[in-house]
Amino acid sequence: MADKIQMPSGMGGLVRYFDEYKSKIEFKPGHIVVICILVIIIMIILHIFGDRWLGL
């Protein structure tokens, strides 16, 4: 019977990223909700009044 070949153990295809990285810009979930609501309100206003304001 043939001898088994031992391959060096690796990371198993997993990539490891640095966990210590901290972004300089951080948002709380509440801020994201408020920003989304503001964007929705701006879009609604532009759909209603945009033709008159932009002259289209």
DOTI-61022 format. One record per atom (N, C-alpha, C): residue number from 1; residue in three letters; atom name; y, x, z. Coordinates in steps of 0.001 Angstrom, whole numbers, always signed. Last residue first. Example, Ala and Ser with C-alpha at 12.3 -4.5 7.8 and 13.67 -1.06 7.14 Angstrom:
pt pos 2 code Ser site N y -2250 x +12850 z +7080 $
pt pos 2 code Ser site CA y -1060 x +13670 z +7140 $
pt pos 2 code Ser site C y +30 x +12900 z +7870 $
pt pos 1 code Ala site N y -5690 x +13190 z +7800 $
pt pos 1 code Ala site CA y -4500 x +12300 z +7800 $
pt pos 1 code Ala site C y -3300 x +13200 z +7800 $
END
This chain:
pt pos 56 code Leu site N y +71463 x -39678 z -14992 $
pt pos 56 code Leu site CA y +70365 x -39753 z -15969 $
pt pos 56 code Leu site C y +70181 x -41143 z -16526 $
pt pos 55 code Gly site N y +73275 x -38841 z -13012 $
pt pos 55 code Gly site CA y +73753 x -39268 z -14332 $
pt pos 55 code Gly site C y +72664 x -39327 z -15381 $
pt pos 54 code Leu site N y +72716 x -38320 z -10399 $
pt pos 54 code Leu site CA y +72497 x -37227 z -11339 $
pt pos 54 code Leu site C y +72900 x -37586 z -12765 $
pt pos 53 code Trp site N y +73357 x -40745 z -9140 $
pt pos 53 code Trp site CA y +73942 x -39490 z -8673 $
pt pos 53 code Trp site C y +73829 x -38366 z -9692 $
pt pos 52 code Arg site N y +71873 x -42680 z -10535 $
pt pos 52 code Arg site CA y +73334 x -42785 z -10453 $
pt pos 52 code Arg site C y +73965 x -41449 z -10070 $
pt pos 51 code Asp site N y +69259 x -41733 z -10223 $
pt pos 51 code Asp site CA y +69805 x -41982 z -11561 $
pt pos 51 code Asp site C y +71336 x -42025 z -11550 $
pt pos 50 code Gly site N y +68871 x -41615 z -7410 $
pt pos 50 code Gly site CA y +68972 x -40392 z -8215 $
pt pos 50 code Gly site C y +69557 x -40586 z -9580 $
pt pos 49 code Phe site N y +68384 x -43742 z -5723 $
pt pos 49 code Phe site CA y +69769 x -43469 z -6104 $
pt pos 49 code Phe site C y +69934 x -42285 z -7053 $
pt pos 48 code Ile site N y +65508 x -43895 z -5575 $
pt pos 48 code Ile site CA y +66352 x -45091 z -5591 $
pt pos 48 code Ile site C y +67725 x -44794 z -6194 $
pt pos 47 code His site N y +64538 x -41306 z -5632 $
pt pos 47 code His site CA y +63983 x -42291 z -6562 $
pt pos 47 code His site C y +64869 x -43520 z -6668 $
pt pos 46 code Leu site N y +66018 x -40176 z -3544 $
pt pos 46 code Leu site CA y +66242 x -39718 z -4916 $
pt pos 46 code Leu site C y +65661 x -40680 z -5939 $
pt pos 45 code Ile site N y +64904 x -41560 z -1363 $
pt pos 45 code Ile site CA y +66332 x -41714 z -1670 $
pt pos 45 code Ile site C y +66619 x -41276 z -3103 $
pt pos 44 code Ile site N y +62265 x -40579 z -1503 $
pt pos 44 code Ile site CA y +62531 x -42015 z -1661 $
pt pos 44 code Ile site C y +63985 x -42252 z -2037 $
pt pos 43 code Met site N y +62714 x -37839 z -1017 $
pt pos 43 code Met site CA y +62119 x -38275 z -2284 $
pt pos 43 code Met site C y +62379 x -39757 z -2539 $
pt pos 42 code Ile site N y +63731 x -37941 z +1594 $
pt pos 42 code Ile site CA y +64577 x -37416 z +509 $
pt pos 42 code Ile site C y +64033 x -37864 z -847 $
pt pos 41 code Ile site N y +61448 x -38909 z +2926 $
pt pos 41 code Ile site CA y +62684 x -39704 z +2914 $
pt pos 41 code Ile site C y +63606 x -39249 z +1792 $
pt pos 40 code Ile site N y +59678 x -36761 z +2498 $
pt pos 40 code Ile site CA y +59341 x -38093 z +1991 $
pt pos 40 code Ile site C y +60592 x -38958 z +1902 $
pt pos 39 code Val site N y +61044 x -34740 z +3881 $
pt pos 39 code Val site CA y +60821 x -34600 z +2436 $
pt pos 39 code Val site C y +60494 x -35958 z +1820 $
pt pos 38 code Leu site N y +60902 x -35762 z +6504 $
pt pos 38 code Leu site CA y +62197 x -35557 z +5848 $
pt pos 38 code Leu site C y +62053 x -35439 z +4333 $
pt pos 37 code Ile site N y +58122 x -35691 z +6915 $
pt pos 37 code Ile site CA y +58818 x -36981 z +6927 $
pt pos 37 code Ile site C y +60177 x -36858 z +6246 $
pt pos 36 code Cys site N y +57708 x -32908 z +6823 $
pt pos 36 code Cys site CA y +57063 x -33789 z +5844 $
pt pos 36 code Cys site C y +57761 x -35138 z +5771 $
pt pos 35 code Ile site N y +59208 x -32110 z +9070 $
pt pos 35 code Ile site CA y +59582 x -31626 z +7737 $
pt pos 35 code Ile site C y +58969 x -32509 z +6654 $
pt pos 34 code Val site N y +57723 x -33363 z +11111 $
pt pos 34 code Val site CA y +59131 x -33727 z +10883 $
pt pos 34 code Val site C y +59579 x -33295 z +9495 $
pt pos 33 code Val site N y +55274 x -31992 z +10870 $
pt pos 33 code Val site CA y +55323 x -33445 z +10684 $
pt pos 33 code Val site C y +56746 x -33886 z +10381 $
pt pos 32 code Ile site N y +56089 x -29397 z +11486 $
pt pos 32 code Ile site CA y +55540 x -29672 z +10156 $
pt pos 32 code Ile site C y +55589 x -31171 z +9869 $
pt pos 31 code His site N y +56822 x -29687 z +14166 $
pt pos 31 code His site CA y +57830 x -29301 z +13179 $
pt pos 31 code His site C y +57359 x -29626 z +11766 $
pt pos 30 code Gly site N y +54361 x -30245 z +15362 $
pt pos 30 code Gly site CA y +55413 x -31262 z +15350 $
pt pos 30 code Gly site C y +56503 x -30961 z +14332 $
pt pos 29 code Pro site N y +52996 x -27791 z +15168 $
pt pos 29 code Pro site CA y +52569 x -28940 z +14366 $
pt pos 29 code Pro site C y +53616 x -30049 z +14297 $
pt pos 28 code Lys site N y +55332 x -25069 z +14887 $
pt pos 28 code Lys site CA y +54507 x -25951 z +15701 $
pt pos 28 code Lys site C y +54095 x -27139 z +14845 $
pt pos 27 code Phe site N y +55315 x -22051 z +13090 $
pt pos 27 code Phe site CA y +55712 x -23442 z +13178 $
pt pos 27 code Phe site C y +54768 x -24176 z +14108 $
pt pos 26 code Glu site N y +56542 x -18790 z +12783 $
pt pos 26 code Glu site CA y +55524 x -19664 z +13338 $
pt pos 26 code Glu site C y +56094 x -21064 z +13479 $
pt pos 25 code Ile site N y +57022 x -15776 z +11318 $
pt pos 25 code Ile site CA y +57432 x -17169 z +11221 $
pt pos 25 code Ile site C y +56284 x -18027 z +11744 $
pt pos 24 code Lys site N y +55733 x -13442 z +11603 $
pt pos 24 code Lys site CA y +57051 x -13525 z +12225 $
pt pos 24 code Lys site C y +57566 x -14958 z +12209 $
pt pos 23 code Ser site N y +52268 x -13459 z +12457 $
pt pos 23 code Ser site CA y +53338 x -13742 z +11521 $
pt pos 23 code Ser site C y +54663 x -13831 z +12277 $
pt pos 22 code Lys site N y +50195 x -10956 z +13578 $
pt pos 22 code Lys site CA y +51011 x -12093 z +13991 $
pt pos 22 code Lys site C y +52126 x -12256 z +12969 $
pt pos 21 code Tyr site N y +47021 x -9556 z +13640 $
pt pos 21 code Tyr site CA y +48203 x -9810 z +12823 $
pt pos 21 code Tyr site C y +48911 x -11067 z +13303 $
pt pos 20 code Glu site N y +44662 x -9178 z +14962 $
pt pos 20 code Glu site CA y +45881 x -8903 z +15711 $
pt pos 20 code Glu site C y +47139 x -9222 z +14929 $
pt pos 19 code Asp site N y +42497 x -9426 z +13358 $
pt pos 19 code Asp site CA y +42831 x -10576 z +14180 $
pt pos 19 code Asp site C y +44167 x -10398 z +14898 $
pt pos 18 code Phe site N y +41953 x -8414 z +10102 $
pt pos 18 code Phe site CA y +42539 x -8040 z +11380 $
pt pos 18 code Phe site C y +42964 x -9283 z +12139 $
pt pos 17 code Tyr site N y +38777 x -9432 z +8761 $
pt pos 17 code Tyr site CA y +40226 x -9280 z +8684 $
pt pos 17 code Tyr site C y +40759 x -8967 z +10074 $
pt pos 16 code Arg site N y +35814 x -8699 z +7211 $
pt pos 16 code Arg site CA y +36498 x -8776 z +8493 $
pt pos 16 code Arg site C y +37986 x -8509 z +8299 $
pt pos 15 code Val site N y +33483 x -10419 z +5339 $
pt pos 15 code Val site CA y +34688 x -9601 z +5308 $
pt pos 15 code Val site C y +35407 x -9786 z +6627 $
pt pos 14 code Leu site N y +29993 x -10303 z +4844 $
pt pos 14 code Leu site CA y +31136 x -10836 z +5570 $
pt pos 14 code Leu site C y +32300 x -9864 z +5497 $
pt pos 13 code Gly site N y +27711 x -9247 z +3773 $
pt pos 13 code Gly site CA y +28623 x -9937 z +2869 $
pt pos 13 code Gly site C y +29844 x -10522 z +3554 $
pt pos 12 code Gly site N y +26513 x -7878 z +5874 $
pt pos 12 code Gly site CA y +25912 x -9116 z +5407 $
pt pos 12 code Gly site C y +26821 x -9916 z +4494 $
pt pos 11 code Met site N y +27371 x -5428 z +6589 $
pt pos 11 code Met site CA y +28080 x -6554 z +7189 $
pt pos 11 code Met site C y +27517 x -7886 z +6703 $
pt pos 10 code Gly site N y +24270 x -3610 z +6808 $
pt pos 10 code Gly site CA y +25674 x -3762 z +6435 $
pt pos 10 code Gly site C y +26282 x -4941 z +7152 $
pt pos 9 code Ser site N y +21835 x -1102 z +7279 $
pt pos 9 code Ser site CA y +22354 x -2421 z +7620 $
pt pos 9 code Ser site C y +23850 x -2476 z +7306 $
pt pos 8 code Pro site N y +20203 x +572 z +4600 $
pt pos 8 code Pro site CA y +21139 x +607 z +5734 $
pt pos 8 code Pro site C y +21697 x -787 z +6005 $
pt pos 7 code Met site N y +16768 x -218 z +4002 $
pt pos 7 code Met site CA y +18143 x -157 z +3517 $
pt pos 7 code Met site C y +19073 x -108 z +4726 $
pt pos 6 code Gln site N y +13687 x +1228 z +3829 $
pt pos 6 code Gln site CA y +14671 x +690 z +4770 $
pt pos 6 code Gln site C y +16070 x +883 z +4186 $
pt pos 5 code Ile site N y +10869 x +460 z +2031 $
pt pos 5 code Ile site CA y +12134 x +1195 z +1982 $
pt pos 5 code Ile site C y +13113 x +501 z +2915 $
pt pos 4 code Lys site N y +7477 x +831 z +2850 $
pt pos 4 code Lys site CA y +8655 x -17 z +2799 $
pt pos 4 code Lys site C y +9904 x +848 z +2822 $
pt pos 3 code Asp site N y +5006 x +2292 z +745 $
pt pos 3 code Asp site CA y +5857 x +2375 z +1934 $
pt pos 3 code Asp site C y +7079 x +1475 z +1753 $
pt pos 2 code Ala site N y +2307 x +413 z -668 $
pt pos 2 code Ala site CA y +3526 x +1208 z -797 $
pt pos 2 code Ala site C y +4298 x +1200 z +514 $
pt pos 1 code Met site N y -1163 x +836 z +0 $
pt pos 1 code Met site CA y +0 x +0 z +0 $
pt pos 1 code Met site C y +1237 x +889 z +0 $
END
